[in-house]
Amino acid sequence: MGNRKIAVILPVRANSERVSNKMLRPFAGSSLYEICVEKLRRVAVDMVFCDNTRVDFLVAAYEKEFFPAAEKNGLKTLLRTKESANSEIDPDAYSFLEDIDHDWICLMSACLPMLKMDTIVEFIDNLCMNSGYKHDFPGLVAVTALPRFVWDGFGGNLNIGRGNSKTMSKVFPCANAMYAFRREIYLNPPYRYWPLKEPALFTVDDIEAFDIDTMDQFHAAEAIYERMGPKIVR
């Protein structure tokens, strides 16, 4: 195979709706954004990449206040349009991917402060290896393994087994932490977030997958983050 290029991208915006200015507001003596950028800087230094693979770490933003921290930590930047930063609909939300030519795109979220560096490294290593040696590799998505009853809303449950979670089959909700697909998946019609073939699943710990969407979650995550301390770094 020829040289492959993977972009690990942190898309951010200032106008979050449920938690005002979520990325930049004070969080445990820093901010969610700066915590994630610092992790990516250290991950970039620590990574051991597969042969014939180049991995770039980038921040994609419309608001200029995001760029100084990215540049300070050696991350490249992508300027999003105002429409991209405010859109929830493909393809506008990912139009900034037209400005790069990487083969694979790994999108990350800064809303999971407990996500460990080791987990990020392992995810990218997994992507490097499988995208390089499996021609039909469909992509990689971070999930959690949930050994609980889950109902489908139509009178049935999706788990198999008795009520004891030790013997119950698991379901795998998306962790909203990292997901990686070929670049064209994001840009070409029908603009899916994932290919037709089910992606490979990468399981992360429940605490690492704590995703902040509300102010209550913001305060709870801050308390957990401060208590965990150095454990999150590695």
C-alpha positions in Angstrom: 0.0 0.0 0.0 1.1 3.6 -0.6 1.6 6.2 2.1 -1.7 6.9 4.0 -2.6 10.1 5.7 -4.9 10.1 8.7 -6.2 13.3 10.2 -7.2 13.4 13.9 -9.5 16.4 14.1 -11.1 18.2 17.0 -14.1 20.2 15.7 -15.1 22.9 18.1 -17.5 25.8 18.3 -18.3 28.6 20.8 -22.1 28.7 20.5 -23.1 25.5 22.3 -26.8 25.6 23.1 -27.3 23.5 26.2 -24.2 24.6 28.1 -23.3 28.2 27.1 -19.7 28.5 25.9 -19.1 24.9 26.9 -15.7 24.5 25.3 -14.1 27.6 26.8 -15.8 28.2 30.1 -13.7 27.5 33.3 -13.5 23.7 34.1 -11.2 22.4 36.8 -8.7 25.2 36.5 -8.7 25.0 32.7 -11.4 24.4 30.0 -12.7 21.3 28.2 -11.1 22.6 25.0 -7.6 23.2 26.5 -7.7 19.9 28.4 -8.3 18.0 25.1 -5.8 20.0 23.1 -3.1 19.3 25.7 -3.9 15.6 25.5 -3.6 15.6 21.7 -0.2 17.4 22.0 1.1 14.6 24.2 -0.5 11.9 22.2 1.2 13.2 19.0 4.6 13.0 20.8 4.0 9.5 22.2 2.4 7.9 19.2 4.3 5.1 17.4 2.7 5.0 14.0 2.4 2.1 11.5 4.6 1.9 8.5 3.7 4.2 5.6 1.2 6.2 7.7 1.3 9.9 8.5 -1.0 11.2 11.3 -1.8 14.9 11.6 -3.5 16.4 14.6 -5.8 19.4 13.8 -8.4 21.7 15.4 -11.3 22.8 13.2 -13.0 26.1 14.3 -14.7 29.2 13.1 -14.1 31.4 16.1 -10.5 32.7 16.2 -10.2 32.4 20.1 -9.7 28.6 19.6 -6.5 29.0 17.5 -3.9 30.3 20.0 -4.2 27.2 22.3 -4.0 24.9 19.2 -0.9 26.6 17.8 0.7 26.7 21.2 0.4 22.9 21.4 1.7 22.3 17.9 -1.7 21.4 16.4 -2.6 22.5 12.9 -5.8 24.5 12.4 -8.6 24.4 9.9 -10.9 27.4 9.5 -14.6 26.4 9.5 -17.2 28.6 7.9 -19.9 30.1 10.1 -22.4 27.7 8.5 -20.2 24.7 9.2 -19.8 25.6 12.9 -23.5 26.1 13.3 -24.9 23.3 11.2 -26.2 20.0 12.5 -26.8 18.6 9.0 -24.4 16.9 6.6 -22.6 17.9 4.4 -22.4 21.5 5.7 -21.2 20.5 9.2 -18.1 18.8 7.7 -17.4 21.1 4.7 -14.0 22.0 6.2 -12.9 18.5 5.3 -12.8 19.6 1.6 -9.7 21.6 2.5 -7.5 18.6 3.4 -6.6 15.5 1.4 -6.2 12.9 4.1 -7.4 9.3 3.4 -9.0 8.8 6.8 -10.6 11.2 9.2 -10.8 10.5 12.9 -13.2 13.0 14.6 -12.9 13.6 18.3 -15.0 15.3 20.9 -13.7 17.6 23.7 -16.8 17.0 25.8 -15.3 13.9 27.4 -12.7 15.1 29.9 -12.1 11.7 31.5 -11.0 10.2 28.2 -7.5 8.9 28.8 -4.4 9.5 26.7 -3.7 5.8 26.5 -7.2 5.2 25.2 -6.7 7.8 22.4 -3.3 6.3 21.5 -4.8 2.8 21.4 -7.7 3.9 19.2 -5.4 5.6 16.7 -3.0 2.7 16.7 -6.0 0.4 16.0 -7.1 2.6 13.1 -3.6 2.8 11.6 -3.1 -1.0 11.7 -6.5 -2.0 10.4 -6.8 0.7 7.7 -3.4 -0.3 6.5 -3.8 -4.1 6.3 -7.5 -4.6 5.6 -8.6 -3.3 2.2 -12.3 -3.4 3.1 -12.0 -2.0 6.6 -15.2 0.0 7.2 -14.1 2.3 10.0 -13.8 2.4 13.7 -16.2 3.8 16.4 -15.7 4.2 20.1 -18.5 2.5 22.1 -19.3 1.5 25.6 -20.4 -2.1 26.6 -23.7 -1.9 28.4 -24.8 -5.1 30.2 -28.3 -3.8 31.1 -31.8 -4.3 29.8 -32.4 -2.0 26.9 -35.9 -1.7 25.3 -36.5 -0.8 21.7 -39.8 1.1 22.5 -41.9 -1.4 20.6 -42.4 -4.0 23.3 -39.1 -5.9 23.1 -35.7 -5.7 24.7 -32.4 -5.9 22.9 -30.4 -7.9 25.4 -30.3 -11.7 25.8 -30.0 -13.4 29.2 -31.5 -13.3 32.6 -31.7 -10.2 34.9 -28.2 -10.7 36.3 -25.9 -8.4 34.4 -23.0 -10.8 34.7 -24.7 -13.2 32.3 -26.5 -10.7 30.1 -25.5 -10.0 26.6 -24.2 -6.5 26.0 -25.4 -3.7 23.7 -22.8 -1.2 22.5 -24.0 2.5 22.5 -21.8 5.0 20.7 -19.5 6.8 23.2 -19.5 10.0 21.1 -15.7 10.2 21.8 -13.9 9.1 18.6 -15.1 7.8 15.2 -13.0 7.3 12.1 -14.0 6.7 8.5 -12.7 7.3 5.1 -12.8 11.0 4.1 -15.4 10.5 1.4 -17.9 9.1 3.9 -18.3 12.6 5.3 -18.4 14.5 2.0 -20.0 12.3 -0.7 -23.7 11.6 -1.0 -25.7 10.3 0.8 -23.6 12.0 3.5 -23.6 9.2 6.1 -21.8 9.3 9.4 -20.8 5.7 8.8 -20.6 3.3 5.8 -23.2 0.8 4.9 -21.1 -2.0 6.4 -21.1 -2.0 10.2 -17.9 -0.4 11.6 -15.4 -2.1 13.9 -16.2 -1.3 17.6 -13.6 0.0 20.1 -14.8 -0.3 23.7 -14.0 2.4 26.2 -14.7 2.5 29.9 -18.0 4.1 31.1 -16.3 6.8 33.1 -14.1 7.8 30.1 -17.3 8.0 28.0 -18.9 10.5 30.3 -20.2 13.0 27.7 -21.2 16.5 28.8 -24.5 17.8 27.4 -26.1 19.7 30.3 -24.9 21.9 33.2 -25.6 19.2 35.7 -23.3 16.9 33.7 -20.7 19.7 33.4 -20.5 20.1 37.2 -20.6 16.3 37.8 -17.8 15.8 35.3 -15.7 18.6 36.8 -15.9 16.9 40.3 -15.0 13.5 38.8 -12.1 15.0 36.8 -10.7 16.8 39.8 -10.9 13.6 41.9 -9.3 11.4 39.2 -6.4 13.8 38.6 -3.3 12.1 37.0 -5.1 8.9 36.1 -6.7 10.7 33.2 -3.3 11.8 31.8 -2.3 8.2 31.1 
